[in-house]
Amino acid sequence: MIKKLCLVFVVLSALNVYSQEGTTSPYSFYGIGSLKFKGTAENRSMAGLSIYADSIHVNLKNPATFAGNNVKISPFNNESRPVKFTVGGTHSSTKLKTNDASDKASSTTFNYLAISVPMGKAGFTFGLLPYTSVGYRLDAKEMLMDSLVTKNRYRGEGGVNRAFLGLGYQLTKDLSIGADASYNFGNIQNTTIEFLYDDEGEPLQYQSREQNRSDLSGINFNLGIYYTPMINEKLKLFSGLTYSPSSDLKSQNERVFATIVINPNTGQEFEINEIDADLESVGLDRTTLNLPSKFSFGVGIGRERRWFLGAEYTSLKTSEFSNRIFDIENATFEDASTFAFGGFYIPQYTSFNKYWKRVVYRAGVRFENTGLKINNESINEFGISFGVGLPVGRMFSNANLGFEVGQRGTTNQNLVQENFINFQLSLSLNDRWFVKRKFN
């Protein structure tokens, strides 16, 4: 049953990867979209904390956690860690609000797919995940002849995906290091339609449309350290540090202008004529986008398989972001930062006759400056998260459910405030691929 459920999840996830539209936020209009990956469902249920790792879950945010550990698991004959497989997705429901209007939107998207394989004191992990996402449909209106009419219509889709491979190694009983490399790929497509009207306020037959497409590719790296010494016989310190140096994305760009006719009943667009813009003459056909460096540090305390509390700070040098093809007059980027606090509680890990005592209960809160600044107004985000880890099967596999409510943006300066609800679902499956043969 677990394998069938997992197969369905993978198929649905793969379809979402190719569709690439995993957000409805108007703020995905800026830069290369909204940051999509914020950790596994287990991480996000604790506000995104990446400083806790165990033998049955994959922590994709710190590659040092891919390494071996000294915890033996009895169902595996106390010999080795299991091969871990994880896949997850999110459904988001958002209420968009301005000073004088409101609307609702929703999206369902793939979050990640990864496999972690143990190799003694080492371990490697590979997988696929969306990094950023673009998805918006906006109408800019103005008063004309005492009527409110559409002046411009904006649409966008796409995003950046990552295929990654990471390796961790256990230097000592308490200290591990790791690194991963990611190949970033994807495209972003933006469309703008300008509506023109006659002297009586009636729309003209022909309208103007501009279409832009940027195909992005590049490589970046992430380094990690994980340190977990015992404080006393029961309590353990959990600490982690990650650093991603700045990197470049190559962008191949094209722009097409067209005269179109729009069917007033269906909204379908018919091209009358098109012309390709000569981006090469102005040096915009091939540009380089700088992905900012990222640093995170967190520390926590807990009792293994019982409870954990921690805090983490993340800094993203978003002010380093630059690409002339994405420059927008009223938008700038400042350094982004996130403060996260969270933890979990397990009533009784070894209670095999009382199911709900083995359930993991998670919660957290985070405060984030996204790094985007529009009309001199910083776009901040706040979220409160809850989640449970439900044991499935006999080999410590589990289904993780997460729930987050929060707010992004503001109605100041004619901006949009988003009140969102995110529901996350993931499967963490464990199995043995390498079995040591024994002879009596």
DARARA-V356458 format. One record per residue. RES is the residue in one small letter. PSI is psi as a letter, one per 40 degrees, with the letter a starting at -180 (none if undefined). OMEGA is omega in whole degrees, -180 to 180 (none if undefined). Layout:
# DARARA-V356458
RES_PSI_OMEGA / RES_PSI_OMEGA
This chain:
# DARARA-V356458
m_d_180 / i_d_-178 / k_d_179 / k_d_179 / l_d_179 / c_d_-179 / l_d_178 / v_d_-179 / f_d_-179 / v_d_180 / v_d_178 / l_d_180 / s_d_-180 / a_d_178 / l_d_179 / n_d_179 / v_d_-178 / y_d_178 / s_d_172 / q_e_180 / e_g_-174 / g_f_179 / t_i_174 / t_e_-175 / s_h_174 / p_d_179 / y_e_174 / s_e_175 / f_d_-171 / y_i_178 / g_b_179 / i_f_175 / g_i_179 / s_h_177 / l_h_-172 / k_d_-174 / f_h_178 / k_f_179 / g_i_177 / t_i_178 / a_d_177 / e_d_177 / n_d_-174 / r_d_175 / s_e_175 / m_f_177 / a_e_178 / g_e_-179 / l_h_-180 / s_e_-173 / i_e_175 / y_h_178 / a_i_177 / d_a_-173 / s_e_-174 / i_e_176 / h_i_178 / v_h_176 / n_h_-173 / l_e_-175 / k_d_-180 / n_h_-177 / p_e_178 / a_d_180 / t_e_176 / f_e_-174 / a_i_178 / g_i_173 / n_i_-174 / n_e_-180 / v_h_178 / k_i_-177 / i_h_-173 / s_d_178 / p_e_179 / f_f_177 / n_f_179 / n_f_-175 / e_d_-174 / s_i_174 / r_i_178 / p_i_166 / v_h_-175 / k_h_178 / f_h_179 / t_i_177 / v_i_-177 / g_i_179 / g_i_-176 / t_i_168 / h_h_-178 / s_h_174 / s_h_-172 / t_h_171 / k_h_-179 / l_h_-175 / k_h_171 / t_a_-180 / n_d_-175 / d_e_-180 / a_i_177 / s_i_180 / d_i_179 / k_i_178 / a_i_179 / s_i_178 / s_i_175 / t_h_-172 / t_i_173 / f_i_-180 / n_d_-177 / y_i_176 / l_h_-174 / a_i_175 / i_h_179 / s_h_-174 / v_h_180 / p_i_177 / m_g_-177 / g_b_177 / k_e_-179 / a_i_176 / g_i_177 / f_i_-177 / t_h_176 / f_i_-178 / g_a_-176 / l_h_178 / l_i_172 / p_h_180 / y_d_175 / t_i_-179 / s_i_177 / v_h_178 / g_h_-180 / y_i_173 / r_h_-173 / l_i_173 / d_h_175 / a_h_-175 / k_i_177 / e_i_180 / m_h_178 / l_h_180 / m_f_180 / d_f_177 / s_i_177 / l_h_-176 / v_i_178 / t_h_179 / k_d_179 / n_i_176 / r_h_-177 / y_h_176 / r_i_178 / g_i_177 / e_i_178 / g_a_-179 / g_a_-179 / v_h_176 / n_i_179 / r_h_167 / a_h_-171 / f_i_175 / l_h_-177 / g_i_-180 / l_h_175 / g_i_-179 / y_h_-179 / q_h_-179 / l_d_178 / t_a_180 / k_d_-174 / d_e_-171 / l_h_177 / s_i_175 / i_i_-180 / g_i_177 / a_i_172 / d_i_178 / a_h_-178 / s_h_171 / y_h_-179 / n_h_180 / f_i_178 / g_a_178 / n_i_177 / i_h_-179 / q_h_180 / n_h_179 / t_h_177 / t_h_177 / i_h_177 / e_h_-179 / f_h_179 / l_i_-175 / y_i_178 / d_a_-176 / d_e_179 / e_e_178 / g_e_178 / e_i_180 / p_i_177 / l_i_-179 / q_d_-176 / y_h_178 / q_i_-178 / s_h_-180 / r_h_175 / e_h_178 / q_h_178 / n_i_176 / r_h_177 / s_h_176 / d_h_-170 / l_i_176 / s_i_179 / g_i_-177 / i_i_173 / n_i_-175 / f_i_178 / n_h_-178 / l_i_-178 / g_i_174 / i_h_-180 / y_h_-175 / y_h_-173 / t_g_179 / p_i_174 / m_h_177 / i_d_173 / n_a_-176 / e_d_-176 / k_d_-174 / l_i_-178 / k_i_175 / l_h_177 / f_h_179 / s_i_-179 / g_i_178 / l_h_176 / t_i_178 / y_h_175 / s_h_178 / p_i_179 / s_i_-178 / s_i_-177 / d_i_169 / l_h_175 / k_h_-177 / s_h_174 / q_h_-168 / n_i_174 / e_i_-178 / r_h_-178 / v_h_174 / f_i_-178 / a_i_168 / t_h_-173 / i_i_171 / v_h_-178 / i_h_176 / n_h_-176 / p_e_-178 / n_d_-176 / t_e_-176 / g_e_-180 / q_i_-177 / e_h_178 / f_h_-179 / e_h_175 / i_d_174 / n_i_-180 / e_i_175 / i_h_179 / d_h_177 / a_i_180 / d_g_-179 / l_d_-179 / e_d_-177 / s_d_179 / v_e_176 / g_f_-179 / l_e_180 / d_d_176 / r_h_-179 / t_i_179 / t_h_-180 / l_h_-179 / n_h_173 / l_h_-174 / p_i_175 / s_i_-176 / k_h_180 / f_h_176 / s_i_177 / f_h_180 / g_i_179 / v_i_179 / g_i_-179 / i_i_-180 / g_a_176 / r_h_-174 / e_h_179 / r_f_179 / r_d_180 / w_i_-179 / f_h_174 / l_h_-179 / g_i_178 / a_i_-177 / e_i_176 / y_h_179 / t_h_179 / s_h_180 / l_h_-176 / k_g_-177 / t_d_178 / s_e_178 / e_e_-177 / f_h_178 / s_h_172 / n_h_-174 / r_d_-177 / i_d_-179 / f_e_-179 / d_h_179 / i_h_-169 / e_d_-173 / n_e_-177 / a_h_175 / t_i_180 / f_h_175 / e_i_180 / d_h_-180 / a_i_178 / s_i_179 / t_h_171 / f_h_-178 / a_i_179 / f_h_-179 / g_a_179 / g_a_180 / f_i_178 / y_h_176 / i_h_-178 / p_d_180 / q_h_-174 / y_d_-174 / t_e_-179 / s_g_-175 / f_e_177 / n_e_177 / k_g_-171 / y_d_-172 / w_e_174 / k_e_178 / r_e_-180 / v_i_177 / v_h_180 / y_h_-174 / r_i_177 / a_i_179 / g_i_177 / v_i_-179 / r_i_176 / f_h_-171 / e_h_165 / n_h_-172 / t_e_-178 / g_e_179 / l_h_180 / k_h_-176 / i_h_-178 / n_f_-180 / n_f_179 / e_h_179 / s_h_179 / i_h_-178 / n_i_-179 / e_i_-180 / f_h_-180 / g_i_173 / i_h_-173 / s_i_176 / f_i_178 / g_i_176 / v_i_172 / g_h_-174 / l_h_178 / p_h_-180 / v_h_177 / g_a_-174 / r_e_-173 / m_f_177 / f_f_170 / s_i_-178 / n_i_172 / a_h_-176 / n_h_179 / l_h_180 / g_i_-178 / f_h_-179 / e_h_174 / v_i_-178 / g_a_-176 / q_i_177 / r_h_175 / g_a_-175 / t_i_175 / t_e_177 / n_i_177 / q_f_179 / n_f_180 / l_a_-176 / v_h_174 / q_h_180 / e_h_171 / n_h_-170 / f_i_171 / i_h_179 / n_h_175 / f_h_-178 / q_i_175 / l_h_177 / s_i_174 / l_h_174 / s_h_-174 / l_i_-177 / n_i_-180 / d_i_178 / r_h_176 / w_d_-175 / f_h_-177 / v_h_179 / k_h_179 / r_i_179 / k_i_179 / f_h_179 / n_none_none
